[in-house]
Amino acid sequence: MVILVARTGRHLQRYNKGRRQVVGCIPYRYKDIIDLSLGDEDAFEVLLISPQRKGKGLLFPKGGWEKDETIEDAARRETIEEAGVCGNIEGKLGTWYFENKSGAAAYEGHMFPLFVTEELDLWPEKDIRERLWMTVREARKLCQHGWMKEALELLISRLTSQCRWTKMDLFSRINRASGGHGNVLHLGCRAQVLAPPPANPAEGA
């Protein structure tokens, strides 16, 4: 369900030992064509948004986790409200503890990857935020929060591990099918990422 109006107020806000609990996502997508000669992290892009208050740098969508929703539902909601994208929530990247710049408020932050399947034309914070797809290298430079950069590195590690398996499998399939001579492979993003081939029990006998 698309949220047309952003939630306001903090009467349902969750706290843990005085820390406000916030949750967010790193929205990502695979490029339409994966060139096997590129570095693994060049195979995908991430989505950042501008801050609500004018300032330097960009950030990933995040906001308060409220008492009437699961942590995954909160992550989806905040991503729709702030970035206007929907998709599949994946396993949590981690939990971070941090304070605001003045040190007056403490937070507990949870971050998830979100594989984007839909970009909305209209979303609650469209008029106050920009959203920008960019490479991992650009995101490292422009993301303004250190804890979000740590979450990004964990996502990169996870996705590049998948890319390495994919490349190994593609090369092995090329070798088996054509004696090592392959054509340019056009991969349709996530749906065609291949798993490693199952082991043949007969070969180990």
Phi, psi and chi 1 to 4 in degrees:
 res  aa     phi    psi   chi1   chi2   chi3   chi4
   1 MET       -  129.7 -179.5  179.3   68.0      -
   2 VAL   -80.5  129.3  175.2      -      -      -
   3 ILE   -84.0  123.0  -61.0  172.8      -      -
   4 LEU   -92.0  -24.4  -61.1  178.1      -      -
   5 VAL  -129.8  132.4  179.0      -      -      -
   6 ALA   -71.9  146.5      -      -      -      -
   7 ARG   -68.3  147.7  -74.0 -166.6  176.7 -161.8
   8 THR  -131.4  161.1   58.4      -      -      -
   9 GLY    84.3  162.8      -      -      -      -
  10 ARG  -126.5   24.1  -66.2 -171.3 -179.9  177.7
  11 HIS   -69.7  -19.9   58.2  -72.3      -      -
  12 LEU  -105.9    6.0  -66.9  176.2      -      -
  13 GLN   -62.4  136.4  173.3   64.3   53.4      -
  14 ARG   -87.2  142.9  -67.3  175.8 -175.6 -101.7
  15 TYR  -131.7  149.7  -69.7   85.0      -      -
  16 ASN  -133.2  108.5 -177.5   23.2      -      -
  17 LYS    54.4   42.8  -62.5  179.6  179.8  178.4
  18 GLY    84.9   -6.4      -      -      -      -
  19 ARG   -94.8  129.6  -67.0 -179.1  177.0  -90.2
  20 ARG   -70.8  129.5 -177.0 -177.7  175.8 -143.0
  21 GLN   -89.9  121.9  -66.8 -177.7  -65.5      -
  22 VAL  -122.4  154.1  -63.0      -      -      -
  23 VAL  -141.3  145.2   60.0      -      -      -
  24 GLY  -154.1 -177.5      -      -      -      -
  25 CYS  -133.2  153.4  -72.6      -      -      -
  26 ILE  -105.7   99.7  -59.3 -179.3      -      -
  27 PRO   -71.7  136.5  -14.5   30.7      -      -
  28 TYR  -143.7  162.9   77.1   94.6      -      -
  29 ARG  -150.5  153.9   66.9 -175.2 -179.3 -170.6
  30 TYR   -87.1  148.5  -74.6   90.4      -      -
  31 LYS   -69.2  154.9  -66.5 -179.4  179.4  177.6
  32 ASP   -63.6  -35.9  -70.3  -24.2      -      -
  33 ILE  -124.2  123.5  -62.9  177.1      -      -
  34 ILE   -99.6  116.0  -61.1  175.9      -      -
  35 ASP   -88.6  119.4 -176.4  -19.3      -      -
  36 LEU   -65.1  -13.4  -61.7 -176.8      -      -
  37 SER   -85.3  -12.2   67.0      -      -      -
  38 LEU   -78.0  159.5  -66.9  176.0      -      -
  39 GLY   -63.9  154.0      -      -      -      -
  40 ASP   -58.7  -39.4  -67.9  -24.7      -      -
  41 GLU   -74.3  -10.0   67.6 -179.1   35.0      -
  42 ASP   -79.4   -4.8  -65.5  -47.6      -      -
  43 ALA   -79.7  -12.2      -      -      -      -
  44 PHE  -141.2  166.2   60.3   92.4      -      -
  45 GLU  -126.7  156.7  -59.8  170.9  -48.3      -
  46 VAL  -122.2  156.4  -66.7      -      -      -
  47 LEU  -108.9  124.1 -178.3   70.3      -      -
  48 LEU  -115.8  161.1  -76.3   87.6      -      -
  49 ILE  -127.7  159.6   59.0  173.9      -      -
  50 SER   -78.9  151.7   60.6      -      -      -
  51 PRO   -69.4  154.0   23.6  -31.5      -      -
  52 GLN   -66.0  -40.4 -170.8  171.0   15.2      -
  53 ARG   -94.8  133.1  -63.7  175.8 -178.7  174.5
  54 LYS   -58.5  131.1  -61.8  -61.2 -178.9 -177.9
  55 GLY  -170.0 -175.4      -      -      -      -
  56 LYS   -83.3  146.5  -64.4 -179.4  179.9  179.4
  57 GLY    82.8  175.0      -      -      -      -
  58 LEU  -124.1  176.2  -58.3  171.9      -      -
  59 LEU  -153.0  169.4   65.5  155.2      -      -
  60 PHE   -91.1  151.7  -64.3  110.2      -      -
  61 PRO   -61.9  134.7   18.6  -29.6      -      -
  62 LYS  -162.3  158.6   68.6  102.5  176.2   78.3
  63 GLY  -173.3 -173.1      -      -      -      -
  64 GLY   -69.2  139.8      -      -      -      -
  65 TRP   -91.5  123.4  175.6   18.1      -      -
  66 GLU  -106.3  160.5  -58.5 -166.6  -13.9      -
  67 LYS   -68.8  -20.7  -64.8  176.4 -177.7  178.0
  68 ASP   -97.6   18.9   62.7  -18.0      -      -
  69 GLU  -143.9  153.6   57.7 -171.1   -9.0      -
  70 THR   -73.8  166.0   66.5      -      -      -
  71 ILE   -64.8  -36.0 -168.1  169.4      -      -
  72 GLU   -68.3  -39.8  -67.4   84.4    2.5      -
  73 ASP   -63.6  -38.6  -72.8  -18.2      -      -
  74 ALA   -64.3  -41.1      -      -      -      -
  75 ALA   -63.1  -43.7      -      -      -      -
  76 ARG   -62.6  -46.0  -71.2 -171.0 -171.0   92.6
  77 ARG   -60.7  -49.0  173.8  179.8   56.6   75.8
  78 GLU   -62.0  -35.6  -71.1  -67.9  -17.6      -
  79 THR   -70.2  -37.9  -55.6      -      -      -
  80 ILE   -68.1  -46.7  -67.6  172.9      -      -
  81 GLU   -60.3  -45.4  -72.6 -179.6    1.1      -
  82 GLU   -92.2  -35.2  -64.2 -172.2   -7.6      -
  83 ALA  -113.3  -15.2      -      -      -      -
  84 GLY    67.6   34.6      -      -      -      -
  85 VAL  -128.8  149.5  -67.4      -      -      -
  86 CYS  -121.9  159.3  -51.5      -      -      -
  87 GLY   173.2 -159.7      -      -      -      -
  88 ASN  -101.4  120.1  -58.6  -36.9      -      -
  89 ILE   -74.4  134.7  -68.4  -81.0      -      -
  90 GLU  -115.5 -178.3  -62.0  172.5  -14.9      -
  91 GLY   -56.2  139.0      -      -      -      -
  92 LYS   -57.6  139.3 -170.3  168.0   79.8  166.8
  93 LEU   -80.8  -30.7  -66.0  166.6      -      -
  94 GLY   159.0 -177.2      -      -      -      -
  95 THR  -126.4  136.8  -58.3      -      -      -
  96 TRP  -128.0  147.9  -73.5  -96.3      -      -
  97 TYR  -118.5  127.4  -60.0   93.4      -      -
  98 PHE  -154.5  170.1   56.9   95.9      -      -
  99 GLU  -124.5  162.6  -64.1  178.8  -14.8      -
 100 ASN   -73.8  175.0   62.3    3.5      -      -
 101 LYS   -61.1  -33.7  -69.1 -178.5  179.5  179.6
 102 SER   -83.2  -13.0   67.0      -      -      -
 103 GLY    78.7    9.4      -      -      -      -
 104 ALA   -83.2  -18.0      -      -      -      -
 105 ALA  -135.9  141.1      -      -      -      -
 106 ALA  -113.6  147.9      -      -      -      -
 107 TYR  -135.5  154.6  -62.1   87.7      -      -
 108 GLU  -120.7  112.8  176.8 -175.6  -69.2      -
 109 GLY  -108.4  136.6      -      -      -      -
 110 HIS  -121.0  132.8  -53.0  -92.2      -      -
 111 MET  -125.7  139.9  -69.7  -64.0  -74.3      -
 112 PHE  -124.3  151.2  -68.1   82.9      -      -
 113 PRO   -78.7  147.2   -6.3   22.4      -      -
 114 LEU  -132.3  112.6 -178.0  135.7      -      -
 115 PHE   -78.9  114.2  176.5   69.4      -      -
 116 VAL   -76.3  128.3  174.5      -      -      -
 117 THR  -115.8  -13.5   57.9      -      -      -
 118 GLU  -153.2  135.6 -177.8 -178.8    5.2      -
 119 GLU  -111.4  124.5  -69.2 -173.3   52.2      -
 120 LEU   -84.5  144.9  -54.9  177.8      -      -
 121 ASP   -78.2  -30.9  -65.8  -34.4      -      -
 122 LEU  -126.0  135.3  -62.5  173.0      -      -
 123 TRP  -151.7  162.5   66.7   96.3      -      -
 124 PRO   -54.0  -38.7  -30.6   37.7      -      -
 125 GLU  -108.3   24.7  -61.2 -170.6    9.3      -
 126 LYS   -56.6  -37.5  177.4 -174.8  171.6   88.5
 127 ASP   -80.0  -11.6  -67.0  -24.7      -      -
 128 ILE  -118.9   -2.8   59.2  174.6      -      -
 129 ARG  -135.7  152.9  -63.3 -172.9 -169.8  -89.4
 130 GLU  -107.4  150.2  -67.2 -177.9   67.0      -
 131 ARG  -120.2  139.3   61.8 -176.7 -178.7 -168.2
 132 LEU  -138.8  123.8  -58.7   98.8      -      -
 133 TRP   -80.4  139.5  -75.7  104.0      -      -
 134 MET  -156.3  167.7   62.3 -174.0   63.7      -
 135 THR   -72.8  165.6   66.2      -      -      -
 136 VAL   -61.9  -40.6  169.2      -      -      -
 137 ARG   -60.3  -42.8  -69.1  178.8 -179.3   83.9
 138 GLU   -65.6  -40.7  -68.0  169.9  -32.5      -
 139 ALA   -63.3  -38.6      -      -      -      -
 140 ARG   -58.6  -39.2  -75.8 -167.2 -176.2  104.3
 141 LYS   -76.9  -36.6  -65.9  177.9 -178.1  178.2
 142 LEU   -96.3  -21.9  -63.6  175.1      -      -
 143 CYS   -66.3  129.7 -178.3      -      -      -
 144 GLN   -89.8  -13.0   65.2  175.5  -93.0      -
 145 HIS  -109.3  126.7  -64.5  -54.3      -      -
 146 GLY   -60.8  -39.2      -      -      -      -
 147 TRP   -68.5  -31.5   68.1  -79.7      -      -
 148 MET   -70.1  -34.7  -72.4 -172.3  173.5      -
 149 LYS   -64.3  -38.0  -69.9 -176.1  179.0 -178.1
 150 GLU   -62.7  -42.5  -68.7 -178.9   11.7      -
 151 ALA   -62.7  -39.0      -      -      -      -
 152 LEU   -61.1  -43.3  174.8   61.9      -      -
 153 GLU   -63.6  -36.1  -66.6  -56.3  -35.8      -
 154 LEU   -66.2  -39.7  -70.2  171.8      -      -
 155 LEU   -64.6  -43.7  175.0   60.4      -      -
 156 ILE   -58.1  -45.5  -67.5  165.1      -      -
 157 SER   -58.9  -42.2  176.8      -      -      -
 158 ARG   -66.4  -47.1 -175.7 -177.4  -63.0 -177.4
 159 LEU   -72.7  -37.5  -65.9  179.7      -      -
 160 THR   -69.4  -29.7   52.9      -      -      -
 161 SER   -62.6  -41.9  175.8      -      -      -
 162 GLN   -64.4  -39.6  -65.1  171.7    4.4      -
 163 CYS   -63.1  -39.0  -75.5      -      -      -
 164 ARG   -64.3  -41.1  -78.7 -168.6  -71.8  -86.7
 165 TRP   -63.0  -40.6  -84.6  110.2      -      -
 166 THR   -62.4  -45.9  -60.2      -      -      -
 167 LYS   -63.4  -42.9  -71.3 -176.9 -179.6 -179.3
 168 MET   -58.3  -42.5  -70.4  169.8   58.0      -
 169 ASP   -69.0  -41.4 -173.4   48.8      -      -
 170 LEU   -62.3  -44.4  -71.7  171.0      -      -
 171 PHE   -64.1  -40.3  -80.2  124.5      -      -
 172 SER   -66.2  -36.1   68.0      -      -      -
 173 ARG   -70.1  -38.2  -72.5  172.0 -173.3 -116.5
 174 ILE   -61.5  -45.4  -70.3  171.4      -      -
 175 ASN   -63.5  -41.7  -71.8  -29.0      -      -
 176 ARG   -69.1  -35.6  -69.3 -161.7  -58.9  -90.9
 177 ALA   -85.6  -29.6      -      -      -      -
 178 SER  -135.7   18.5   59.7      -      -      -
 179 GLY    63.9   26.2      -      -      -      -
 180 GLY    97.8   -3.6      -      -      -      -
 181 HIS  -106.0  113.4  -60.2  -74.9      -      -
 182 GLY  -118.2  160.2      -      -      -      -
 183 ASN   -94.9  171.5  -62.9  -39.8      -      -
 184 VAL   -64.2  131.5  175.4      -      -      -
 185 LEU  -104.5  122.2  -61.8  175.3      -      -
 186 HIS   -99.5  113.6  -62.8  -83.9      -      -
 187 LEU  -106.3  126.4  -57.7 -178.6      -      -
 188 GLY   -84.4   67.2      -      -      -      -
 189 CYS    57.0 -142.7  -58.5      -      -      -
 190 ARG   -65.1  -36.2 -175.0 -173.5  179.3   86.3
 191 ALA   -62.0  -23.5      -      -      -      -
 192 GLN  -109.9   13.4  -67.6 -179.3  -13.7      -
 193 VAL   -70.7  125.1  172.0      -      -      -
 194 LEU   -96.6  143.8  -55.3  171.9      -      -
 195 ALA   -83.9  156.7      -      -      -      -
 196 PRO   -58.9  143.1  -22.4   32.6      -      -
 197 PRO   -65.1  142.2   22.9  -32.1      -      -
 198 PRO   -64.5  148.8   25.2  -33.6      -      -
 199 ALA   -69.3  145.6      -      -      -      -
 200 ASN   -94.1  112.5 -173.1  -15.7      -      -
 201 PRO   -56.2  -31.2  -20.8   31.6      -      -
 202 ALA   -66.5  -29.9      -      -      -      -
 203 GLU   -71.6  -28.0  -67.8  178.7   -1.8      -
 204 GLY   -86.5   -5.8      -      -      -      -
 205 ALA   -75.8      -      -      -      -      -
